[in-house]
Amino acid sequence: MMEAKAQSGACYPTFRRVGSHDGDYFLDLCDQDWRAVRVTKGRWTVGQFPHVKFLRSASARALPEPQRGAGYRDLKPFINVGSEQDLMLVTAWLVAALRPEGPYPLLCVSGEQGSGKSSVTDLLANLIDAEIGKKRTVSKDERDLVIAAKNGHVLAFDNMSSVANWFSDSLCRLSTGGGFATRALHTDNEQIVLEAQRPVILNGIPDLTGRADLSDRAIAIHLPRIPEEERQTERHLKEELERMRPYLLGALLDAVSEGLSRRASVKLANPPRMADFAEWIEACSPAFGWEPGQFLEAYRLSRTDAAKVALENDPFGSELIRIIKRHRATGFSGTATHLLEVLNEHAAPAIKSMRVWPSTAATLGTLVRRSAPLLRSEGYAVTDSRTAEGRMIIIRPLSSAHQKEETGA
């Protein structure tokens, strides 16, 4: 009987923590009264909105009722960022995470022991998606990662020493949205496809943006070590944070309402990668007192730094760029087999002996596509096409104007 009613009843979209309806955004406070915040153009209100259907996991915790009267700089005492630029970028990530749809940049927090990485991760993730045991270790496989994404809005990964290739690929799909295929439980050959798009924050001692495709979607923040004389007790920080949480959340909601008012009129002349994110933050910027283009400049510098880190951590990509610049400055057009011959002819022996160096044309094609963001940051565009000779790889230098358009510089 109940199954029949369910099949014949009305269907509604459901949301985790953040949702939308008729152009308005909603934030589930997860309290006992099922209240939410409705954000419209220029304002936000707290109330009950039964037409917006939220799902809650058993670990979800209530958010405080937001209050007005704070600004984004009131976040600074609780996060150990080293510059105004980093504070802007963290604030931008939070405002982006309050949208019900992405793309969402990956927030990668690095710093030595004693820099407060775990505390910052916990604070930022729980500020908008409070949950028991919010920080987690790396999922053991993609299935566990997707299950976590389906049961919460913000994913937070703590104390990472490195980012495995499969995990980097999965994070990239979570950032921009994608399907995850996995075997259905209790079956041998049935497959299900789960779609997910979520804000993600991860921290570790090393820079975590070593892969070019990940760095292309990331905001990288480095936290300096907190001097002994400036350390505060955890109890004092928690008390202050609990007092400020309603006001910090209110400041973020002020920005979201501003963004809803202005987003239709904001068009970026040279949009960077993650253009939807950049355009949204530019629309929200007046709520924080940021000048037009101020955030975009901070974001551009962050992307440049992330690209440098990725280049330093990618021996194949670095050698590819070196060879192209020195021996093929006008570009390359040919098959993967031909490109592999060129690279093997000019590559340093120490690099060719590394496990990352491709031994087949098929492997080379994958590596070149993965290194495309690095090439773009160095002034080269990568495309491929099919011809009678097979799949062609084309690496061409960008003009100054075109390079500005490609990189958002």
Phi and psi in degrees as a GROMACS rama.xvg file:
@    title "Ramachandran Plot"
@    xaxis  label "Phi"
@    yaxis  label "Psi"
@TYPE xy
-64.7582  -37.6575  MET-2
-64.3264  -39.0795  GLU-3
-65.2652  -41.9769  ALA-4
-63.8028  -40.5329  LYS-5
-63.5988  -39.9534  ALA-6
-72.1918  -27.1495  GLN-7
-98.7101  -5.86523  SER-8
-80.2789  173.665  GLY-9
-70.1634  148.102  ALA-10
-107.075  139.754  CYS-11
-130.774  146.539  TYR-12
-68.542  144.681  PRO-13
-119.47  156.561  THR-14
-137.461  157.702  PHE-15
-112.911  113.56  ARG-16
66.1081  -46.5683  ARG-17
-124.056  130.865  VAL-18
-142.29  -178.039  GLY-19
-146.314  155.722  SER-20
-160.618  121.763  HIS-21
52.8973  39.8117  ASP-22
87.2205  -9.15769  GLY-23
-93.9927  153.108  ASP-24
-104.519  150.045  TYR-25
-132.955  139.395  PHE-26
-120.524  117.485  LEU-27
-75.3847  120.648  ASP-28
-78.5382  -12.0177  LEU-29
57.9527  33.0165  CYS-30
-94.0223  176.045  ASP-31
-67.7389  -22.3923  GLN-32
-89.2044  4.86138  ASP-33
54.8751  44.0634  TRP-34
-86.1058  156.066  ARG-35
-141.926  167.071  ALA-36
-102.053  125.353  VAL-37
-98.8984  122.524  ARG-38
-110.668  120.416  VAL-39
-120.525  -176.579  THR-40
-63.7341  111.483  LYS-41
86.558  -2.37338  GLY-42
-160.771  165.183  ARG-43
-142.961  149.532  TRP-44
-139.024  153.863  THR-45
-106.208  133.035  VAL-46
-174.997  -168.411  GLY-47
-104.08  128.391  GLN-48
-131.39  77.8849  PHE-49
-64.4575  -16.5429  PRO-50
-75.6536  -13.1071  HIS-51
-102.969  116.835  VAL-52
-96.5774  111.592  LYS-53
-103.464  143.201  PHE-54
-102.688  146.325  LEU-55
-129.985  134.636  ARG-56
-84.7197  164.132  SER-57
-64.884  -22.8222  ALA-58
-92.1103  -4.89197  SER-59
-66.229  139.45  ALA-60
-116.253  159.387  ARG-61
-74.5259  144.417  ALA-62
-92.0354  152.726  LEU-63
-71.3409  155.273  PRO-64
-66.0386  121.92  GLU-65
-65.2663  150.641  PRO-66
-130.213  151.617  GLN-67
-89.8373  159.006  ARG-68
122.108  2.5749  GLY-69
-117.492  166.945  ALA-70
-126.876  175.263  GLY-71
-67.3673  -25.4241  TYR-72
-70.5775  -15.365  ARG-73
-69.6552  -10.1887  ASP-74
-77.8456  -24.5921  LEU-75
-57.362  -41.1713  LYS-76
-61.4813  -15.9393  PRO-77
-105.185  -10.7568  PHE-78
-128.664  132.205  ILE-79
-88.3691  54.2083  ASN-80
-76.8353  153.266  VAL-81
-94.5693  -6.29044  GLY-82
-155.055  163.21  SER-83
-63.6773  -35.2921  GLU-84
-60.7159  -44.5162  GLN-85
-66.5891  -35.9684  ASP-86
-63.7153  -40.3971  LEU-87
-61.5054  -43.3425  MET-88
-68.1838  -39.8387  LEU-89
-64.0158  -43.2373  VAL-90
-61.8846  -40.899  THR-91
-62.5386  -40.7439  ALA-92
-61.2719  -41.6513  TRP-93
-63.5085  -43.8392  LEU-94
-65.9947  -37.9444  VAL-95
-65.0623  -37.2068  ALA-96
-68.7653  -16.4029  ALA-97
-85.3325  -0.184891  LEU-98
-85.2999  145.258  ARG-99
-77.8072  -9.14188  PRO-100
-136.579  151.637  GLU-101
-89.5012  -157.236  GLY-102
-71.8956  152.465  PRO-103
-113.593  127.21  TYR-104
-69.769  149.328  PRO-105
-81.9032  128.734  LEU-106
-96.7663  112.067  LEU-107
-107.927  115.047  CYS-108
-108.991  122.799  VAL-109
-124.724  163.531  SER-110
161.225  158.067  GLY-111
-73.3146  172.03  GLU-112
-59.7979  133.549  GLN-113
93.7755  8.76382  GLY-114
-95.3076  -5.84282  SER-115
85.1756  25.6058  GLY-116
-59.8476  -48.9212  LYS-117
-65.7316  -39.6708  SER-118
-64.4676  -42.0229  SER-119
-64.9165  -43.8218  VAL-120
-59.2678  -45.9725  THR-121
-63.2621  -44.3945  ASP-122
-62.1283  -51.2928  LEU-123
-64.3817  -44.1155  LEU-124
-66.281  -41.6504  ALA-125
-81.003  -13.6884  ASN-126
-63.4194  -32.7591  LEU-127
-120.096  -12.7018  ILE-128
-145.506  67.6828  ASP-129
-62.5289  137.226  ALA-130
-157.979  143.044  GLU-131
-66.9939  131.524  ILE-132
61.9331  46.4506  GLY-133
-62.1196  -47.2779  LYS-134
-72.9951  139.353  LYS-135
-137.828  161.983  ARG-136
-81.7954  171.679  THR-137
-60.8083  135.355  VAL-138
-60.112  146.759  SER-139
-75.0584  -24.2141  LYS-140
-156.95  176.613  ASP-141
-65.5906  -32.8781  GLU-142
-60.9993  -45.9451  ARG-143
-62.4568  -37.3752  ASP-144
-63.7195  -43.8645  LEU-145
-68.3367  -38.3381  VAL-146
-61.5357  -41.5493  ILE-147
-61.941  -40.8236  ALA-148
-67.0442  -33.3978  ALA-149
-76.6525  -13.8661  LYS-150
-109.516  4.3752  ASN-151
-158.882  168.811  GLY-152
-94.6655  -47.4899  HIS-153
-106.42  131.026  VAL-154
-104.136  134.222  LEU-155
-128.988  126.99  ALA-156
-119.234  128.467  PHE-157
-108.883  141.95  ASP-158
57.0951  53.0293  ASN-159
-87.7338  136.825  MET-160
-94.0391  -22.5905  SER-161
-163.54  170.867  SER-162
-120.546  110.458  VAL-163
-64.7996  155.864  ALA-164
-58.3398  -45.4643  ASN-165
-65.0197  -35.6107  TRP-166
-71.3952  -38.6  PHE-167
-61.6391  -45.6515  SER-168
-59.8983  -42.2136  ASP-169
-67.2188  -39.9302  SER-170
-63.5546  -38.0251  LEU-171
-62.2367  -39.7807  CYS-172
-70.8397  -36.2528  ARG-173
-64.7119  -34.2178  LEU-174
-66.3068  -47.995  SER-175
-103.132  -7.14613  THR-176
96.2846  134.151  GLY-177
-177.034  171.851  GLY-178
-95.768  146.682  GLY-179
-124.314  113.847  PHE-180
-90.24  134.851  ALA-181
-149.647  159.258  THR-182
-74.0414  135.771  ARG-183
-66.9198  143.324  ALA-184
-60.7523  144.222  LEU-185
63.6109  25.4519  HIS-186
-132.76  160.046  THR-187
-98.6706  -32.1616  ASP-188
-135.029  6.13766  ASN-189
-89.0498  137.89  GLU-190
-120.191  142.465  GLN-191
-120.525  150.729  ILE-192
-117.548  121.563  VAL-193
-108.783  134.003  LEU-194
-104.657  139.76  GLU-195
-152.759  146.979  ALA-196
-147.497  116.419  GLN-197
-142.661  149.086  ARG-198
-70.452  140.001  PRO-199
-133.272  138.05  VAL-200
-127.206  135.627  ILE-201
-139.226  148.628  LEU-202
-134.431  158.831  ASN-203
-175.933  167.545  GLY-204
-67.9468  -46.0485  ILE-205
-80.1579  163.201  PRO-206
-62.8725  134.531  ASP-207
-104.258  10.4577  LEU-208
-106.234  39.4942  THR-209
-71.0952  -24.9597  GLY-210
-87.8959  135.363  ARG-211
-62.1506  -41.2578  ALA-212
-67.7782  -32.341  ASP-213
-73.444  -44.3906  LEU-214
-63.1987  -27.3426  SER-215
-69.4913  -16.7085  ASP-216
-114.684  9.02411  ARG-217
-111.283  153.715  ALA-218
-109.945  118.3  ILE-219
-104.395  126.474  ALA-220
-122.45  129.653  ILE-221
-109.233  125.501  HIS-222
-97.0753  128.879  LEU-223
-74.1875  159.292  PRO-224
-67.6738  140.572  ARG-225
-82.4218  120.496  ILE-226
-60.3851  148.668  PRO-227
-55.4965  -40.277  GLU-228
-72.0321  -12.8116  GLU-229
-103.271  -0.643712  GLU-230
-71.8474  142.956  ARG-231
-117.701  157.095  GLN-232
-68.7034  148.814  THR-233
-61.9719  -36.0128  GLU-234
-63.0582  -43.5  ARG-235
-63.8225  -43.4748  HIS-236
-62.4756  -42.5961  LEU-237
-64.2172  -39.918  LYS-238
-63.2313  -44.9696  GLU-239
-65.6719  -39.9242  GLU-240
-65.699  -43.2181  LEU-241
-60.7518  -36.5208  GLU-242
-67.0158  -35.7789  ARG-243
-92.6667  -17.1316  MET-244
-52.4255  -45.1671  ARG-245
-61.1323  -35.1802  PRO-246
-77.4623  -37.8344  TYR-247
-63.5334  -43.4654  LEU-248
-63.4491  -40.2852  LEU-249
-61.6877  -39.4706  GLY-250
-63.7775  -39.0173  ALA-251
-67.1732  -39.5877  LEU-252
-67.8773  -34.0185  LEU-253
-57.4635  -41.8172  ASP-254
-68.2083  -39.5491  ALA-255
-62.9554  -42.7364  VAL-256
-64.5551  -36.1464  SER-257
-64.53  -42.3401  GLU-258
-62.7755  -39.9428  GLY-259
-63.7263  -32.9929  LEU-260
-71.4725  -34.2866  SER-261
-106.948  -12.0199  ARG-262
-62.3502  -31.5241  ARG-263
-68.6999  -23.5217  ALA-264
-98.2071  -5.44197  SER-265
-95.5446  119.383  VAL-266
-131.198  125.924  LYS-267
-88.7888  131.893  LEU-268
-68.6293  -41.4476  ALA-269
-127.306  75.3149  ASN-270
-66.0774  137.715  PRO-271
-82.8118  -179.381  PRO-272
-55.7025  149.895  ARG-273
61.1282  46.9105  MET-274
-61.4899  -38.1825  ALA-275
-61.2712  -41.8501  ASP-276
-62.0196  -48.5375  PHE-277
-62.4776  -40.5037  ALA-278
-66.0251  -39.7617  GLU-279
-63.213  -45.8416  TRP-280
-66.7156  -37.1875  ILE-281
-62.4094  -36.372  GLU-282
-67.8978  -33.4595  ALA-283
-81.9155  -16.7725  CYS-284
-54.3892  -40.6471  SER-285
-58.0422  -25.955  PRO-286
-63.8301  -25.1949  ALA-287
-100.3  -0.163328  PHE-288
79.1644  17.8787  GLY-289
-80.9271  139.011  TRP-290
-72.8309  155.468  GLU-291
-55.6877  129.887  PRO-292
85.3676  -9.50329  GLY-293
-65.7056  -45.7779  GLN-294
-65.1225  -42.5299  PHE-295
-59.6783  -36.3721  LEU-296
-67.7814  -42.2237  GLU-297
-62.6777  -39.9718  ALA-298
-67.5809  -39.8952  TYR-299
-62.2344  -44.3591  ARG-300
-64.307  -38.4503  LEU-301
-63.138  -42.7393  SER-302
-66.2854  -36.4012  ARG-303
-64.1214  -44.2645  THR-304
-63.7684  -41.9268  ASP-305
-64.0821  -38.0139  ALA-306
-64.9368  -36.6837  ALA-307
-65.4658  -41.6162  LYS-308
-62.779  -44.3924  VAL-309
-62.0629  -39.0156  ALA-310
-64.8327  -41.2299  LEU-311
-65.7416  -26.9044  GLU-312
-99.3229  6.73665  ASN-313
-125.245  89.9308  ASP-314
-61.9454  -36.2468  PRO-315
-66.3263  -49.7505  PHE-316
-59.7204  -41.0062  GLY-317
-63.0337  -42.9528  SER-318
-70.6557  -37.5687  GLU-319
-58.5286  -46.8302  LEU-320
-64.5266  -42.1438  ILE-321
-60.4729  -44.415  ARG-322
-68.1586  -42.562  ILE-323
-61.4391  -45.0326  ILE-324
-65.1388  -39.8496  LYS-325
-84.4117  -37.0963  ARG-326
-114.065  -15.9786  HIS-327
-138.568  51.088  ARG-328
-60.0467  -27.999  ALA-329
-85.6648  -2.50633  THR-330
114.863  178.408  GLY-331
-140.419  140.838  PHE-332
-143.504  116.878  SER-333
176.157  -176.612  GLY-334
-76.6785  165.377  THR-335
-62.1806  -34.6772  ALA-336
-63.2457  -43.2463  THR-337
-65.0575  -43.505  HIS-338
-63.0991  -39.1703  LEU-339
-62.1538  -38.2092  LEU-340
-62.7496  -43.2856  GLU-341
-62.4306  -45.0836  VAL-342
-66.6647  -42.0993  LEU-343
-64.8785  -29.8397  ASN-344
-69.8998  -36.0873  GLU-345
-110.11  -9.40374  HIS-346
-71.217  148.05  ALA-347
-66.3171  138.072  ALA-348
-55.3857  -37.5317  PRO-349
-64.7403  -34.4726  ALA-350
-74.6938  -42.617  ILE-351
-62.8628  -25.1282  LYS-352
-83.1214  -7.19556  SER-353
-77.4704  153.59  MET-354
-64.4739  -25.0398  ARG-355
-75.7425  -13.2116  VAL-356
-72.94  131.708  TRP-357
-71.2736  142.785  PRO-358
-108.338  -13.0727  SER-359
-131.077  159.949  THR-360
-64.8747  -35.6485  ALA-361
-63.8652  -43.9368  ALA-362
-64.6895  -39.6264  THR-363
-60.0712  -44.4591  LEU-364
-57.3675  -42.2508  GLY-365
-64.129  -43.7888  THR-366
-66.0064  -38.3234  LEU-367
-64.9003  -43.8789  VAL-368
-62.6066  -38.4855  ARG-369
-68.8862  -28.871  ARG-370
-88.9441  1.08638  SER-371
-54.2941  -42.0996  ALA-372
-61.8989  -36.2807  PRO-373
-65.6815  -44.7284  LEU-374
-61.1466  -41.0341  LEU-375
-62.7285  -40.1632  ARG-376
-67.5217  -21.0523  SER-377
-99.3604  7.62704  GLU-378
97.1645  20.4554  GLY-379
-129.549  139.82  TYR-380
-104.507  144.608  ALA-381
-117.179  126.863  VAL-382
-136.613  164.999  THR-383
-139.691  157.796  ASP-384
-152.854  161.33  SER-385
-101.579  134.511  ARG-386
-132.29  -177.797  THR-387
-62.9369  -25.6549  ALA-388
-81.8585  -10.3668  GLU-389
121.301  -165.206  GLY-390
-75.2195  127.755  ARG-391
-105.358  137.572  MET-392
-101.676  127.445  ILE-393
-120.647  120.359  ILE-394
-118.11  115.635  ILE-395
-128.708  145.453  ARG-396
-71.6462  142.565  PRO-397
-88.512  143.111  LEU-398
-68.8038  164.723  SER-399
-57.4216  -44.1544  SER-400
-68.1542  -41.9507  ALA-401
-68.2186  -37.973  HIS-402
-62.4337  -39.0241  GLN-403
-62.1354  -40.0275  LYS-404
-68.0395  -40.4981  GLU-405
-69.5291  -38.8529  GLU-406
-97.367  -11.9858  THR-407
74.8672  16.5505  GLY-408
